[in-house]
Amino acid sequence: MALVSGSRTHILLVRPPASAKTMFLTSLLRSLKNAYFVDSGNTTKAGMIEYLFENQPRYLLIDEIDKSAPKHQTFLLSLMETGIISETKYGKTREIKVHTSVFATCNDTGKLFGPLLSRFFNVELEPYTYYQITMCSLCNHTNVAPLIADAVWNKSRDLRDCVRIDRLARTDEDVQFLIQILNRRRAPQVNGKSE
């Protein structure tokens, strides 16, 4: 609905890590014309403003917006509310009105600047199902896929674990070995040692 709307719309996909939010944004990047993708952890306010002034993208795709500092989030307030981007520097002032929709991903809405969060339509993604984890496990090796799916579903339910194991395992023994390593990595620490 947001993609076919003629209006500027702002969508925030919310879910813990490993729920394919980035994959969704990169799919949009490939399929939409005039879209710009940024990784919040590696982007500054000045860099985004410069790009918006020069290119005026129809879609601004922001991955992990909660990882950007509040000072880098604030310029989005006016962009999302009015479409206006203004910049004032020593001896230089400029302003532009753009027709840009913002699609962003977020792991933790508590890290977002309140007024910015209120400008988004928040979509909380559903947790993965056992079936989805099994399908991910089938990517390369159908012979060990059920074992990978069972192990991940019963332990972490993190789809990235399926991918990690699937890339390495060729046999049932490989899967068991890799699961043991993952379990050790996640074991609670007491006095610097795993329990």
Secondary structure, DSSP 8 states (H G I E B T S, - for coil): -TTT-SS--EEEEE--SSSSHHHHHHHHHHHSSSEEEEEGGG--HHHHHHHHHHH--SEEEEETGGGS-HHHHTHHHHHHHHSEEEEEETTEEEEEE---EEEEEES-GGGS-HHHHTTSEEEE-----HHHHHHHHTTT-TTTHHHHHHHHHHTT--HHHHHHHHHH--SHHHHHHHHHHHHHHHS-EETTEE-
